């Protein structure tokens, strides 16, 4: 009998619960579980690709620069992408990608706080960006 989703259940747990409910565990078919998980993974990759296309199609290069600058301005202290997204009124996925780009550029550092990852701009970055304006 399917279990109902609880209020505290996160979406990922709900997806895994649905997969478990659709797999016949009596037959011990691990292959079937792997196929369903691979199918879900492929669907997620396609959705991420579509999201990237929507974001980049509607965003010019100057907008990307402005988003990066705004994120750096906000990252004066440790902050999660979830909080950044709320402040900026953007989707968390978009902000997470932009923070990742800044991290690859060496402009942002990260630290783990329990299950969360917090980000902060590296010292001197804001001043260097202002000099280049």
N, C-alpha and C positions, 0 to 999 in steps of 0.2 A: 504494500500500500504506500503510495507516494506521501512523503512528509511535506508539510506546508512550510514555506519560507518564513523564518522568524524576522522580526524587525531589525535585530542586530546582525543578521547575516549579510556579509558583503557579497557583491555580485559574483566574484570569483568562486566563492564557496557554493553559491547557488548553481553555477554552471557545473561544477564538479558533482554536486548532489544530483543534478539532472542526468549526467552521464552515468553515474552509479545506478540510478533508478532504471535506466534503459538497458543496462547490461545484465545478462543472466549469470549471476555468480555461482549458481548451482553447478554449472558445467565447467567452471574454472577456465574460461576462455580469455586468457590474458591478451591474446592476439586481438580479440574484439575490442578490448579496452584501449589498446594502443592505436587501433585504427580510428576509433572515435576521438581520441585525444589528438591524433595527427590531423584529422579533419577539422577539429576545432581550431588548432594552431594555424592551419592554412587559411581558414576563414578570418581569423584575427589579422593575419598578415595582409590579406586583401583589403580589409577594413582600414588598417593603418595606412596602406598605400593610397586609398581613396581620400582619407583625411589629409594626408600630406599634399595631395594634388589640389584639394579644395583650398587649403591654407596658402599654398604658394601661388596658385592661379590668381587669387584675389589680393596678393600682397606684392607691392613693388619693392625694389632693392632699398629705396630710402626708408620705407616703412620697416623693413627688417632691421636696418641700422637703428632706427628710433626705438624699436622694441628692445633691442639689446641694451641701448643706453638706459632706457627706463628700468629694466631689470637690474642693471648694475647700480643705478641710483637707489633702488629699494633694498639691495643686498648689502647695506651698511652693517647689518647684524645678521646673525644666523636665522635662516628662514626656510620653510619647506616650500615646495612647488605648489602645494595645495593652498597655502596662505598667499603666496604670490599671485596665483590665479584669481583668488577672491578679490584681492586689492586691485588688480589690473582689469578685472571683469573679462577674463579670457578663459577658455577651456584649459583645464590642467594639463592635458596632453600637449597642447601647443606651447605652454609655458615651460613644460618639462623639456621639450625639444630645444627651445631657445637657450635654456640654462645649460643643457648638454653641449650645445655649440660653444657657449662661452667657456665652459670647462675645457673643451678641446683646444680653445685658443689660449688657455692658461690664465684666464681672467677671473676665474671663480674657483674656490676650494670647497670641499665637502667634508662633512663628518657625520657619523652615524649616531643617532640618539634613540636607542631601543630599536623599534621597527622603522622609524623615520630616518630619512636622510635630509640633513640640513645643509644649506648653501650660504656662502658669504663671499663677497668680492675680495680679491686679494689686495693687500695694502698697496697704495700708490696707483691703482688702476684708474680710479675716478679722475685723479689729477692728470694722468697721462692722456685720458680720453678728452679732457677739457682742452689740453694743449693742442690737440689735433683738430679741433673744431674750426 
